Amino acid sequence: MSKSSWMPRLFVAAFVVTSVFSASAQQSPTVRIRGTIESVDGNTLGIKTREGSDVKVRMTDNVAVFAVVKTSLAEIKEGSYIGVTGMPQPDGTQKAIAVHIFPENQRGAAEGFRPWDARANSTMTNATVAQTVEGTDGQNITVKYKDGEKKVVVPPDTPIVTFVASDKSEIKPGAKLIIFGAAKKEDGSLEANRVNVGRDGITPPMWGGSCRHKFAVVPANAGTHTA
């Protein structure tokens, strides 16, 4: 093969490899953080995590702040887009330990069924309510997502919340928060473009119990980010 014929191929191969590595470098791993705000210094939050660690998270200049607000089971209707933190049951259903109702403009966010780290063996299902029927142990809900469906039992005492678009006035010491996807930078610092804060002293119910890991590292497109 002549030099003139292999040089263009070599150039194309090098370009492809460089593009792949560039794309990989641009996708920072993300970290799910649950904790209590201990300090606010400009755009930097000092957080005591659910696991007891102290971390600093920088909010982006255009950070989206959502208040996590209590609501009721009556607000879950056919067609609602919800996130269910659940525990698998022997009969194949999911028993809800928390439910959050997405605002309409977040319909489709992180749709699907996946493991969750609220407690051991817990799951998260983001899906559309297809049917809701009152049962003996609570509300029986069928939710459907692009790859399937789940039957969910929502006991009467299940925490039900929704996300309300808000501003930085929600961010204050003592408030409980959950950040579904803080970007972990190359220097180890953390940056968040969305913060979800419990309003009126509530703890976002997708917190769950303690976890033995310092952080839960999740893909950038996982979780409810959106749960």
C-alpha positions as CSV (number, residue, x, y, z in Angstrom):
1,M,0.0,0.0,0.0
2,S,1.4,3.4,-0.9
3,K,2.0,6.1,1.5
4,S,-0.7,8.3,-0.2
5,S,-3.3,5.6,0.4
6,W,-2.8,4.8,4.1
7,M,-2.2,8.4,5.3
8,P,-5.9,9.4,5.0
9,R,-7.0,6.2,6.8
10,L,-4.5,6.9,9.6
11,F,-5.8,10.4,9.9
12,V,-9.4,9.2,10.2
13,A,-8.6,6.6,12.8
14,A,-6.7,9.1,14.9
15,F,-9.6,11.5,14.6
16,V,-12.1,8.8,15.8
17,V,-10.0,7.8,18.8
18,T,-9.5,11.5,19.8
19,S,-13.2,12.1,19.5
20,V,-14.1,9.1,21.7
21,F,-11.7,10.2,24.4
22,S,-12.9,13.8,24.2
23,A,-16.5,12.6,24.6
24,S,-15.6,10.4,27.6
25,A,-13.7,13.3,29.3
26,Q,-16.7,15.5,29.0
27,Q,-19.0,13.1,30.8
28,S,-18.2,13.5,34.5
29,P,-19.4,10.8,36.9
30,T,-22.2,11.8,39.1
31,V,-22.8,11.4,42.8
32,R,-26.1,11.2,44.6
33,I,-26.1,13.2,47.9
34,R,-28.6,13.2,50.7
35,G,-27.9,15.4,53.7
36,T,-28.5,18.5,55.8
37,I,-27.3,21.9,54.8
38,E,-24.8,23.2,57.4
39,S,-23.6,26.3,55.7
40,V,-24.1,28.4,52.6
41,D,-21.2,30.5,51.3
42,G,-22.1,32.1,48.1
43,N,-22.7,29.2,45.7
44,T,-21.0,26.7,47.9
45,L,-23.0,24.4,50.2
46,G,-21.5,22.7,53.3
47,I,-23.5,19.5,53.7
48,K,-23.5,16.8,56.4
49,T,-24.5,13.7,54.4
50,R,-26.9,11.1,55.5
51,E,-23.9,8.8,56.2
52,G,-22.2,11.4,58.4
53,S,-19.6,12.8,56.0
54,D,-18.9,16.5,55.5
55,V,-18.9,17.6,51.8
56,K,-18.8,20.8,49.9
57,V,-20.9,21.2,46.8
58,R,-20.7,24.1,44.4
59,M,-24.0,25.1,42.8
60,T,-23.8,26.3,39.2
61,D,-24.8,29.9,38.5
62,N,-28.0,28.7,36.9
63,V,-28.8,26.1,39.5
64,A,-32.4,24.9,39.4
65,V,-33.9,24.7,42.9
66,F,-36.9,22.6,43.7
67,A,-38.8,22.5,46.9
68,V,-39.9,19.0,48.0
69,V,-43.5,19.6,49.3
70,K,-45.9,17.2,51.0
71,T,-49.0,16.3,49.1
72,S,-51.6,13.5,49.3
73,L,-52.4,10.2,47.8
74,A,-55.5,11.8,46.2
75,E,-53.2,13.7,43.9
76,I,-52.0,10.5,42.3
77,K,-54.4,10.0,39.3
78,E,-54.4,8.1,36.1
79,G,-52.0,9.8,33.8
80,S,-49.8,11.2,36.6
81,Y,-46.1,10.8,36.1
82,I,-44.6,9.5,39.4
83,G,-41.5,8.1,41.0
84,V,-42.0,5.2,43.4
85,T,-39.4,4.2,45.9
86,G,-40.3,0.7,46.6
87,M,-39.5,-2.7,48.2
88,P,-40.0,-5.8,46.1
89,Q,-42.6,-8.2,47.5
90,P,-42.8,-12.0,47.2
91,D,-45.8,-11.7,44.8
92,G,-43.9,-9.5,42.4
93,T,-45.5,-6.3,43.4
94,Q,-43.6,-3.2,44.8
95,K,-44.6,-1.9,48.2
96,A,-44.1,1.9,48.1
97,I,-42.1,3.5,50.9
98,A,-42.3,6.9,49.2
99,V,-43.9,8.4,46.2
100,H,-43.0,11.6,44.4
101,I,-45.2,13.3,41.8
102,F,-43.4,14.9,39.0
103,P,-44.6,18.3,37.6
104,E,-45.9,18.0,34.1
105,N,-42.8,19.6,32.5
106,Q,-40.7,16.7,33.9
107,R,-42.8,13.9,32.4
108,G,-40.5,11.2,31.2
109,A,-37.6,12.1,33.4
110,A,-35.4,9.0,34.1
111,E,-38.3,6.7,33.0
112,G,-37.9,3.1,33.9
113,F,-37.3,0.6,36.8
114,R,-33.9,0.4,38.6
115,P,-32.2,-0.5,41.9
116,W,-32.2,2.4,44.4
117,D,-30.2,3.1,47.5
118,A,-32.9,4.3,49.9
119,R,-32.4,1.0,51.8
120,A,-31.1,-2.5,51.1
121,N,-32.8,-4.0,48.0
122,S,-35.0,-0.9,47.4
123,T,-36.0,0.1,43.8
124,M,-37.1,3.2,41.9
125,T,-39.8,3.2,39.3
126,N,-40.4,6.4,37.3
127,A,-43.5,5.8,35.2
128,T,-47.0,6.9,34.2
129,V,-50.0,5.8,36.3
130,A,-52.2,3.6,34.2
131,Q,-54.7,2.5,36.8
132,T,-55.4,3.2,40.5
133,V,-57.8,1.1,42.6
134,E,-58.4,1.2,46.3
135,G,-57.3,-2.1,48.0
136,T,-57.4,-3.7,51.4
137,D,-53.8,-2.7,52.2
138,G,-53.8,0.7,50.5
139,Q,-54.0,2.0,47.0
140,N,-53.2,-0.4,44.2
141,I,-51.5,1.4,41.4
142,T,-50.4,0.1,38.0
143,V,-47.6,2.1,36.4
144,K,-46.3,1.7,32.9
145,Y,-42.9,2.7,31.5
146,K,-41.4,2.2,28.1
147,D,-40.0,-1.3,28.9
148,G,-42.8,-2.7,31.0
149,E,-45.1,-2.1,34.0
150,K,-45.2,-2.6,37.7
151,K,-48.0,-3.2,40.2
152,V,-47.5,-1.0,43.3
153,V,-49.2,-1.1,46.6
154,V,-49.2,2.3,48.4
155,P,-50.0,1.9,52.1
156,P,-52.0,4.8,53.7
157,D,-49.0,6.1,55.7
158,T,-46.7,6.3,52.7
159,P,-45.0,9.8,52.4
160,I,-46.3,11.5,49.2
161,V,-44.5,14.6,47.9
162,T,-44.2,16.7,44.8
163,F,-41.5,19.0,43.3
164,V,-42.2,22.7,43.2
165,A,-40.0,25.0,41.2
166,S,-38.5,27.6,43.6
167,D,-35.4,29.7,44.2
168,K,-32.4,29.9,46.5
169,S,-34.5,31.1,49.4
170,E,-35.2,27.4,50.1
171,I,-31.4,26.9,50.6
172,K,-30.6,27.5,54.2
173,P,-28.8,25.8,57.1
174,G,-30.9,23.1,58.7
175,A,-32.8,22.2,55.5
176,K,-32.7,18.6,54.3
177,L,-31.8,18.1,50.6
178,I,-31.2,15.5,48.0
179,I,-29.0,16.0,44.9
180,F,-29.6,13.3,42.4
181,G,-26.6,14.0,40.2
182,A,-23.8,16.2,41.5
183,A,-21.0,16.1,38.9
184,K,-17.6,14.9,40.3
185,K,-14.9,17.0,38.7
186,E,-11.4,15.9,37.8
187,D,-10.0,17.7,40.9
188,G,-12.5,15.8,43.2
189,S,-14.8,18.8,43.7
190,L,-18.6,18.4,43.4
191,E,-20.9,20.6,41.3
192,A,-24.7,20.6,41.1
193,N,-27.0,22.1,38.6
194,R,-30.2,21.0,40.5
195,V,-30.9,20.9,44.2
196,N,-34.0,19.5,45.8
197,V,-34.8,20.9,49.3
198,G,-37.4,19.8,51.8
199,R,-39.7,22.6,52.6
200,D,-41.0,23.4,56.1
201,G,-38.5,21.1,57.7
202,I,-39.5,17.9,55.9
203,T,-36.9,15.3,54.9
204,P,-37.3,14.3,51.2
205,P,-38.7,10.8,51.6
206,M,-36.5,9.3,48.8
207,W,-33.7,9.6,51.4
208,G,-34.4,6.3,53.0
209,G,-32.2,4.8,55.7
210,S,-28.5,4.9,56.2
211,C,-26.2,3.5,53.6
212,R,-22.7,2.0,54.2
213,H,-21.2,3.8,51.3
214,K,-20.0,7.4,51.6
215,F,-21.5,8.3,48.2
216,A,-23.6,6.5,45.7
217,V,-22.0,7.0,42.3
218,V,-24.6,6.8,39.5
219,P,-24.5,7.3,35.8
220,A,-25.4,10.8,34.6
221,N,-28.7,9.7,33.2
222,A,-29.8,7.6,36.2
223,G,-32.0,8.2,39.1
224,T,-35.1,10.5,39.4
225,H,-33.6,13.7,38.4
226,T,-35.3,14.1,38.3
227,A,-35.7,10.8,41.0
